[in-house]
């Protein structure tokens, strides 16, 4: 018995000693540690994947006024007709007016912190990576950080530049309340980050990730923004404390320097990317440029894909007519339509006879068929009478039993004699084969906006190769978004060239673009800011550039001065059996008015209350 | 029974314990107010600085609360007054935001119940001698003169336009587009470059609807920070049947 007691005591003591070796501070098994993340390239890929996913790319799903406080990468966003172009006259859409002027309070400092953390931590694990990998990854991080700051600077002007990871409580609250930097300093910071990215990164990358030329391309965009803000923001501005202290606005004499940086950055891409020219048919070629994932013009894309996990969008289902009867799409509905003003950037559509009467057409297609219109225009916008998935863009605003007089006199009449219809079943009295508004035509002003209000539909990025209408539903599109393409780089370069009087180089760039587009070549005499701007608006239509461009050129307040936009309304004249087209206000007649204060968005109110050092807020808020 | 008493006791003590955590909010409610009028400088006339709702506003910043307070704006009403009866008492900075008149320096005042603050304003331009004449059954001719109380430094004049509405509340943001904005006339001139003819213009409004009553005024718009307008008085027009 005594023996047993002894053994028992020894066992207890042994147990106590043994457990004392157990560390209580164990790592949670469900959280990846730095040791694991920075151990190999798989860990790095996983880390950067979430940074790329959150990157402020204004793709199909971007919603400029936000939804539930978010505008980028919103979960389950399908309403792609909430498009920035639809609030500023590039298109008309569901926005009631200048609903996007104040933004949605974008403030991605948590995401920037992730990038800063990456930059600080990776060098500690440099031994895990061979060759130049660490430098290349640090370069990529500089690119990612610049991308975030670009999205901030174009919205707010000067914002705090945070280069390092901030920690609490190591830093006091007062230290964490970082004041705003001057706008000029922020643009220079973006330029410097992109230089570091260019110098560090390799020449090629996998789809969806950056390489050194992606950084150069973004730099050409950012620097041409900064140049125009310096030049035009010094003439047209709103005064206030933030401007007096340099938080918004850049001195005019800095413009040339920024423009030159844009030219220099753009030239770095020479010989590495080319415009898409795979198909000899210029119309097909321009259409396919947005669908061909192997295009040599693509610089940075965001991919959409089926599978698990899936990331798909709804561009096809929300830009073409469904007409409530699964007409061209199997689901969804459209609500955003190119304006006549946008279409006529390509050239005025001549639909009137010399005597002022509307020209008569045998069919809708006669408007554009054999008219020698620019292929790029037809590839950008669907005209009445074109087809998609075997269905006709069968668009009528109504039917005139008979028509006489001039177009100008007709559109100002207070009572018109055409027959409208609010559905796609009502036929013309006595003619059961003739649906009054057609299968894709417009509803009366008081009706729904689910079909075109302008006569046009968007064609860019529409996947015509999918011919099964049933497959065109919400979250069924996998067309990639091209965030940066070579045509934009050429346009950045041409614009900066013209602003710095390097006209020969500008001509080269613009004629490259116009040749691919099927437009006649320009001459040196054409090299003016207005010409390059118009070219940009055409080439980059509906790609979420227009809103930012008219802002940085500081022309938005003049363009959107209580403005209304026009449509090209097709009508059928029953007794003549002919079509006419009238240029008149789009059917909802919405007003768009840009307040000058919208050249900058307000610093988000929640951030101002957390950090009083962000004051003064931008002028007039 | 014993169990019930225990339960009741436990419940009551939980309530007391919970209640003791509640801090009494002893801040006063919004019991102060501020109102006032906008007068043409040196006069007691409100009509000539009249502006439409929302065209400019009185900005309040409560300085005793924070050195960087969130501003609150009281819009000017169409009759040339403003009022807010739900303010917190305190020390405020009061300034004017927007409007086509010469800047007024901000003032700091204590706002309590019934506080009043009037503003004396000098518009960039006075639109005087405003007449509205029917030249035929549906066409209206509007004539007026522009006068500058202070000559130099007026912002660029970008355009002028009529404002036509069916109520007495008429002006920017409260007018019928087809009669008003559709008749906008670009000017884009400095005041110094305006000829005598430019300063005494005529605006024609066509195709008015027969048998209706409209309220009409004209406005001249400047390229200042908020692109605001000086406005004329309002005239009532009965279009004959």
HADDOCK unambig.tbl for C-alpha pairs under 7 A between the chains (distance, minus, plus):
assign (segid A and resid 238 and name CA) (segid B and resid 225 and name CA) 4.82 0.50 0.50
assign (segid A and resid 239 and name CA) (segid B and resid 225 and name CA) 6.78 0.50 0.50
assign (segid A and resid 595 and name CA) (segid B and resid 226 and name CA) 6.64 0.50 0.50
assign (segid A and resid 596 and name CA) (segid B and resid 225 and name CA) 6.57 0.50 0.50
assign (segid A and resid 596 and name CA) (segid B and resid 226 and name CA) 6.34 0.50 0.50
assign (segid A and resid 612 and name CA) (segid B and resid 68 and name CA) 6.50 0.50 0.50
